[in-house]
Amino acid sequence: MKIRKLLKKDIERYAQMCCYCFHMKQDDAIKYIETGVEFGRGSIVEENQQIMSAMFYYPFVQNIRFQKMKMAGLSGVVTMPEARNKGFVREQLKLIQKDIREQGFAISCLEPFKYSFYQKYGWTNAEEKLHCKIPINDIRKFDDKFEFVAVEKPTPNAFQQLERKFADQYNGCTYRENFFWERDILYNWDKSKPKFYYIIKKNGIEVSYIIFILKEIPKCFAVDLNICDFGYINYSGIEGIFAFAKKHRDNAKNLIISLPENFDIYHFVPTHFKDIKLISEMMFKVINIEKALVQLEIKPDLKFDFMLEIDDPISEENSGKFAFNVAEGNVERIHDSKNIFKTDISTFSRLFIGRNSVKEIIDYGEAKISENIIEPLDTMLLKENVYIKDWF
């Protein structure tokens, strides 16, 4: 086995692997891998001079507790069936996490094929979202106060200002670079169904955008309005999205949309749902504990110190003891502390992003914490709803 850097010469073979394992079309797979090579960094495993496994990561900025942090979105993890159960992915994850850290990223996200597989390497369930299938006729009525403007030639500039204001509102949201807009969001992966793009205005001001496809319903002379992507700046913006869907009640049967888990969907659909699921799609990991903690904005009156004892199964740099002092709105490394906070990186990552509170992880038996720092830790790392919209 040989692990090396992902290069341009690997694109065709890597794309073939994606076609075989992910059931992608050849031109889609090539575009997918080209993006990873051009804008990201990745690794390849060779065995008998054949590429058998690969992965890469994209650079992102992520809203963590309303602080902007560099995040590596891990993607394209693929291993040929005949090469599985040989530890190829584990060895790549060890090296790529080291590279992520060295490139200045504090955190990482991924979309797992199997949660337990990545959990043993320290990634953790990050968010849950409402996947809704709503009969359009059941959406409440709206006054005709919105303007719906079709975008015939979509570019990132048409949506980025709205998208960034949306990301500012939600812990866990990402701020997209142009390459991700152009090669993922605006790219039509399912060429059999055209994408439609709209900006929604209220009183002449842009308040939201939507990107959707009309998906045929099997054995039914109707379509679903399937929203692929959206963003809004305020309540009027999300109201405009539902008002847009309501306008399609004569030619579309259901609205399909994924929303933050704490979204008050009943305000827009007061009757019933055809289908609603609370699903978890993304996993999260703190890659650099010190870098992540010192970036947090802390209440200025919070003052305490603690020794964090962490176990990361694939990183020596992210394992061991880390002492911190919290004072005057800052987190700083110190040499020692008598206050103990002991856990593994998976649990710490859930706590850091806001999935759980300190008191919850204690109740779960996942951490040992000195009693006198439970309250200040819970104040510093308050539980926050997490919404990660993008898949990597």
C-alpha positions as CSV (number, residue, x, y, z in Angstrom):
1,M,0.0,0.0,0.0
2,K,1.2,3.5,-0.9
3,I,-0.5,6.7,0.1
4,R,0.3,9.9,-1.9
5,K,-1.2,13.3,-2.8
6,L,-4.1,13.5,-5.2
7,L,-2.9,14.8,-8.6
8,K,-4.5,15.9,-11.9
9,K,-3.3,12.7,-13.5
10,D,-5.6,10.7,-11.1
11,I,-8.9,12.4,-12.2
12,E,-10.0,9.9,-14.8
13,R,-9.3,6.8,-12.6
14,Y,-10.8,8.5,-9.6
15,A,-13.9,9.4,-11.6
16,Q,-14.2,5.8,-12.8
17,M,-14.2,4.7,-9.1
18,C,-17.0,7.2,-8.4
19,C,-19.0,6.0,-11.3
20,Y,-18.7,2.4,-10.0
21,C,-19.2,3.0,-6.3
22,F,-21.5,6.1,-6.3
23,H,-23.4,5.3,-9.5
24,M,-22.5,8.7,-10.9
25,K,-22.5,9.6,-14.6
26,Q,-19.0,9.8,-16.2
27,D,-19.2,13.6,-17.0
28,D,-20.6,14.4,-13.5
29,A,-17.9,12.3,-11.8
30,I,-15.1,14.0,-13.8
31,K,-16.4,17.4,-12.9
32,Y,-16.7,16.4,-9.2
33,I,-13.1,15.2,-9.0
34,E,-11.8,18.1,-11.1
35,T,-13.2,20.4,-8.5
36,G,-11.6,18.5,-5.7
37,V,-8.2,18.5,-7.4
38,E,-8.4,22.2,-8.4
39,F,-9.8,23.7,-5.2
40,G,-9.2,21.2,-2.5
41,R,-6.5,18.7,-1.4
42,G,-6.7,15.0,-1.3
43,S,-5.0,11.6,-1.1
44,I,-4.8,8.4,-3.1
45,V,-4.0,4.8,-2.1
46,E,-2.2,2.7,-4.6
47,E,-1.9,-1.1,-4.4
48,N,0.0,-3.0,-7.1
49,Q,0.3,0.3,-8.9
50,Q,-3.5,0.6,-9.1
51,I,-5.6,3.4,-7.4
52,M,-7.9,1.6,-5.0
53,S,-9.0,4.3,-2.6
54,A,-9.2,8.1,-2.5
55,M,-10.6,11.2,-0.7
56,F,-10.3,15.0,-0.7
57,Y,-11.5,18.0,1.2
58,Y,-12.9,21.4,0.1
59,P,-12.1,24.7,2.0
60,F,-15.0,26.4,3.6
61,V,-15.8,29.0,6.3
62,Q,-18.3,27.8,8.8
63,N,-20.5,29.7,11.3
64,I,-19.7,28.2,14.6
65,R,-21.5,29.9,17.5
66,F,-21.6,32.9,15.3
67,Q,-17.9,33.0,14.8
68,K,-16.4,32.4,11.3
69,M,-14.0,29.4,11.3
70,K,-12.0,27.7,8.6
71,M,-13.6,24.3,7.9
72,A,-12.5,21.4,5.7
73,G,-15.4,19.7,4.0
74,L,-14.3,16.1,3.6
75,S,-15.7,14.5,0.4
76,G,-15.3,11.9,-2.3
77,V,-14.4,9.1,0.1
78,V,-14.3,6.0,-2.1
79,T,-12.8,2.6,-2.0
80,M,-13.2,-0.2,-4.6
81,P,-15.1,-3.2,-3.1
82,E,-12.1,-5.6,-3.6
83,A,-9.9,-3.2,-1.5
84,R,-12.2,-2.8,1.5
85,N,-11.5,-3.9,5.1
86,K,-7.8,-3.3,4.6
87,G,-7.6,-0.1,6.6
88,F,-7.1,2.2,3.6
89,V,-9.6,4.8,4.7
90,R,-8.3,4.9,8.2
91,E,-4.7,5.5,7.1
92,Q,-5.9,8.2,4.7
93,L,-8.0,9.9,7.4
94,K,-4.9,10.0,9.7
95,L,-2.8,11.7,7.0
96,I,-5.5,14.0,5.7
97,Q,-6.5,15.2,9.2
98,K,-2.8,16.0,9.7
99,D,-2.9,18.0,6.5
100,I,-6.1,19.7,7.4
101,R,-4.5,20.8,10.6
102,E,-1.3,22.0,9.0
103,Q,-3.3,24.0,6.5
104,G,-4.9,26.0,9.3
105,F,-8.3,24.4,9.6
106,A,-9.8,24.0,13.1
107,I,-12.8,21.9,12.2
108,S,-14.1,19.4,9.6
109,C,-17.5,18.2,8.3
110,L,-18.5,15.2,6.2
111,E,-21.6,13.5,4.9
112,P,-21.3,9.8,6.0
113,F,-22.4,6.7,4.3
114,K,-22.5,5.1,7.7
115,Y,-22.4,7.0,11.0
116,S,-20.7,4.4,13.1
117,F,-17.8,4.1,10.6
118,Y,-16.8,7.7,11.0
119,Q,-17.7,8.0,14.7
120,K,-14.8,5.6,15.6
121,Y,-12.5,8.1,14.0
122,G,-13.8,11.0,16.0
123,W,-16.5,12.6,13.8
124,T,-19.9,13.0,15.4
125,N,-23.5,13.6,14.5
126,A,-23.7,17.3,14.1
127,E,-27.2,18.4,13.2
128,E,-30.7,17.3,12.5
129,K,-33.1,18.9,10.0
130,L,-36.7,18.7,9.1
131,H,-37.1,17.0,5.7
132,C,-40.7,18.0,4.8
133,K,-43.1,16.9,2.1
134,I,-46.0,19.3,2.3
135,P,-49.2,19.3,0.2
136,I,-49.1,22.8,-1.4
137,N,-52.8,23.2,-1.0
138,D,-52.3,23.0,2.8
139,I,-49.9,25.9,2.9
140,R,-51.7,28.9,4.3
141,K,-52.7,31.8,2.1
142,F,-50.5,34.9,1.7
143,D,-51.2,38.5,0.6
144,D,-49.9,39.3,-2.8
145,K,-47.0,41.4,-1.5
146,F,-44.0,39.5,-3.0
147,E,-42.3,39.8,-6.3
148,F,-40.8,36.6,-7.9
149,V,-38.0,37.3,-10.3
150,A,-36.7,34.5,-12.5
151,V,-32.9,34.4,-12.9
152,E,-32.3,33.2,-16.4
153,K,-28.5,33.2,-16.3
154,P,-27.6,32.3,-12.7
155,T,-24.2,33.3,-11.3
156,P,-22.9,33.2,-7.7
157,N,-23.2,37.0,-7.5
158,A,-27.0,36.7,-7.9
159,F,-27.3,34.8,-4.6
160,Q,-24.2,35.3,-2.5
161,Q,-25.3,38.3,-0.5
162,L,-28.6,36.6,0.5
163,E,-26.7,33.3,1.2
164,R,-24.2,35.0,3.5
165,K,-26.9,36.8,5.5
166,F,-28.7,33.4,5.8
167,A,-25.5,31.7,7.0
168,D,-25.1,34.5,9.6
169,Q,-28.3,33.4,11.2
170,Y,-27.6,29.7,11.7
171,N,-25.0,28.0,13.8
172,G,-23.3,25.4,11.6
173,C,-24.1,27.1,8.2
174,T,-21.3,27.5,5.7
175,Y,-20.2,30.5,3.6
176,R,-19.7,29.2,0.0
177,E,-16.8,30.1,-2.3
178,N,-17.5,30.8,-5.9
179,F,-16.2,27.4,-7.0
180,F,-18.8,25.6,-4.9
181,W,-21.6,27.7,-6.2
182,E,-20.5,27.2,-9.8
183,R,-19.6,23.5,-9.7
184,D,-22.1,22.2,-7.2
185,I,-25.1,24.4,-6.5
186,L,-25.6,25.9,-10.0
187,Y,-24.5,22.7,-11.8
188,N,-27.4,20.5,-12.9
189,W,-26.4,17.0,-11.7
190,D,-29.7,15.6,-13.0
191,K,-29.8,16.9,-16.6
192,S,-33.1,15.2,-17.3
193,K,-34.8,17.9,-15.0
194,P,-34.0,21.6,-15.5
195,K,-33.3,23.8,-12.5
196,F,-35.2,27.0,-11.9
197,Y,-33.8,30.0,-10.1
198,Y,-35.7,32.8,-8.4
199,I,-35.0,35.9,-6.4
200,I,-37.9,36.9,-4.1
201,K,-38.4,40.6,-3.3
202,K,-40.6,42.5,-0.9
203,N,-41.1,46.2,-1.3
204,G,-38.3,46.1,-3.9
205,I,-35.8,44.5,-1.5
206,E,-34.3,41.1,-2.1
207,V,-35.4,38.9,0.9
208,S,-34.8,35.3,-0.3
209,Y,-33.8,33.1,-3.1
210,I,-34.8,29.5,-4.2
211,I,-33.4,27.0,-6.6
212,F,-35.7,24.1,-7.4
213,I,-36.6,21.3,-9.8
214,L,-40.0,20.0,-10.7
215,K,-39.9,16.2,-10.0
216,E,-42.5,13.9,-11.6
217,I,-44.6,11.8,-9.2
218,P,-44.7,8.1,-10.4
219,K,-48.1,7.0,-11.6
220,C,-49.5,10.4,-11.2
221,F,-50.1,13.3,-13.6
222,A,-48.4,15.8,-11.2
223,V,-45.1,17.1,-10.1
224,D,-43.4,18.0,-6.7
225,L,-41.7,21.3,-6.3
226,N,-38.4,20.1,-4.9
227,I,-36.3,22.9,-3.4
228,C,-32.6,22.1,-3.9
229,D,-31.3,25.3,-2.2
230,F,-32.6,28.4,-0.6
231,G,-31.6,31.3,1.6
232,Y,-33.4,34.2,3.3
233,I,-32.5,37.3,5.3
234,N,-35.4,37.5,7.7
235,Y,-38.9,36.2,8.4
236,S,-40.3,38.0,5.3
237,G,-37.8,36.0,3.2
238,I,-39.0,32.6,4.4
239,E,-42.6,33.7,4.2
240,G,-41.8,34.6,0.5
241,I,-40.5,31.1,-0.2
242,F,-43.8,29.5,1.1
243,A,-45.8,32.1,-0.8
244,F,-43.9,31.2,-4.0
245,A,-44.8,27.5,-3.4
246,K,-48.4,28.4,-2.8
247,K,-48.5,30.1,-6.2
248,H,-47.8,26.6,-7.8
249,R,-50.9,24.9,-6.2
250,D,-52.4,24.3,-9.7
251,N,-49.4,22.7,-11.3
252,A,-47.5,21.1,-8.4
253,K,-48.8,18.7,-5.7
254,N,-46.2,18.9,-2.9
255,L,-43.4,21.2,-1.7
256,I,-40.3,19.3,-0.7
257,I,-37.8,21.2,1.5
258,S,-35.3,20.6,4.3
259,L,-35.4,23.1,7.1
260,P,-33.6,23.7,10.5
261,E,-34.8,21.4,13.2
262,N,-36.3,24.2,15.3
263,F,-38.2,25.8,12.4
264,D,-41.8,26.5,13.2
265,I,-43.3,24.8,10.2
266,Y,-46.8,24.8,11.7
267,H,-46.9,28.5,11.2
268,F,-46.9,28.0,7.5
269,V,-48.8,24.7,7.3
270,P,-51.5,24.7,9.9
271,T,-53.3,21.6,8.8
272,H,-51.3,18.4,8.2
273,F,-48.2,17.0,6.6
274,K,-47.9,14.3,4.0
275,D,-44.5,13.4,5.3
276,I,-42.0,14.9,7.7
277,K,-38.8,13.4,9.0
278,L,-36.2,14.5,11.4
279,I,-33.0,13.4,9.7
280,S,-29.3,13.8,10.4
281,E,-27.0,14.1,7.4
282,M,-23.8,15.7,8.5
283,M,-21.0,14.8,10.9
284,F,-18.5,17.2,12.5
285,K,-15.1,17.0,14.2
286,V,-12.8,19.5,15.9
287,I,-9.4,18.9,14.2
288,N,-7.4,21.5,16.2
289,I,-8.6,21.9,19.7
290,E,-6.5,24.9,20.7
291,K,-7.2,26.8,17.5
292,A,-10.9,26.1,17.8
293,L,-11.3,27.2,21.4
294,V,-9.2,30.4,21.2
295,Q,-11.5,31.6,18.3
296,L,-14.6,31.5,20.5
297,E,-16.2,34.7,21.7
298,I,-16.5,34.4,25.5
299,K,-18.6,36.5,27.9
300,P,-16.2,39.0,29.5
301,D,-17.4,38.2,33.1
302,L,-16.6,34.4,32.7
303,K,-13.5,33.4,34.5
304,F,-12.1,29.9,35.2
305,D,-9.4,27.4,34.1
306,F,-9.5,23.7,33.2
307,M,-7.4,20.8,32.0
308,L,-8.9,19.2,28.9
309,E,-8.0,15.5,28.5
310,I,-8.9,14.3,25.1
311,D,-8.5,11.0,23.2
312,D,-8.5,11.3,19.3
313,P,-8.1,7.8,17.8
314,I,-6.3,9.0,14.7
315,S,-4.3,12.0,15.8
316,E,-1.6,12.4,18.4
317,E,-1.7,16.2,18.0
318,N,-5.3,16.2,19.0
319,S,-4.9,13.8,21.9
320,G,-3.5,14.4,25.3
321,K,-3.8,17.2,27.9
322,F,-4.6,20.8,27.0
323,A,-4.8,23.4,29.8
324,F,-6.8,26.6,29.2
325,N,-7.6,29.8,31.0
326,V,-10.8,31.7,30.3
327,A,-10.8,35.4,31.3
328,E,-11.7,38.8,30.0
329,G,-13.5,37.3,27.0
330,N,-10.6,35.2,25.8
331,V,-9.4,31.6,25.9
332,E,-5.7,31.1,26.3
333,R,-3.4,28.1,26.7
334,I,-1.7,27.7,30.1
335,H,0.6,25.1,31.6
336,D,-1.7,23.4,34.1
337,S,-5.0,23.3,35.9
338,K,-6.5,21.3,38.7
339,N,-9.9,21.4,37.2
340,I,-10.4,18.3,35.0
341,F,-12.5,17.9,31.9
342,K,-12.0,14.4,30.4
343,T,-13.7,13.1,27.3
344,D,-13.1,11.8,23.8
345,I,-12.9,14.0,20.6
346,S,-16.3,12.8,19.4
347,T,-18.1,14.0,22.5
348,F,-16.1,17.2,22.7
349,S,-17.0,18.0,19.0
350,R,-20.7,17.6,19.8
351,L,-20.3,19.9,22.7
352,F,-18.2,22.4,20.7
353,I,-20.7,22.8,17.9
354,G,-23.7,22.9,20.2
355,R,-25.3,19.6,19.7
356,N,-25.2,18.8,23.4
357,S,-24.8,20.7,26.6
358,V,-22.2,20.0,29.3
359,K,-24.8,18.6,31.6
360,E,-26.1,16.3,29.0
361,I,-22.7,14.7,28.2
362,I,-22.3,14.2,32.0
363,D,-25.6,12.5,32.2
364,Y,-24.7,10.3,29.2
365,G,-21.6,9.2,31.1
366,E,-19.4,10.6,28.3
367,A,-17.3,13.0,30.4
368,K,-15.7,13.5,33.7
369,I,-15.7,17.2,34.8
370,S,-14.7,18.8,38.1
371,E,-17.9,19.9,39.7
372,N,-16.8,23.6,40.2
373,I,-16.4,24.1,36.4
374,I,-19.6,22.5,35.2
375,E,-21.6,25.8,35.3
376,P,-18.9,28.0,33.6
377,L,-18.3,25.4,30.9
378,D,-22.0,25.1,30.2
379,T,-22.1,28.9,29.9
380,M,-19.1,29.0,27.6
381,L,-20.3,26.1,25.4
382,L,-24.1,26.7,25.5
383,K,-26.3,24.2,23.6
384,E,-27.2,25.7,20.2
385,N,-29.3,24.4,17.4
386,V,-27.1,23.3,14.5
387,Y,-28.0,23.7,10.8
388,I,-25.5,22.5,8.2
389,K,-27.2,23.0,4.8
390,D,-24.4,21.9,2.4
391,W,-23.3,18.4,1.6
392,F,-19.6,17.8,1.0
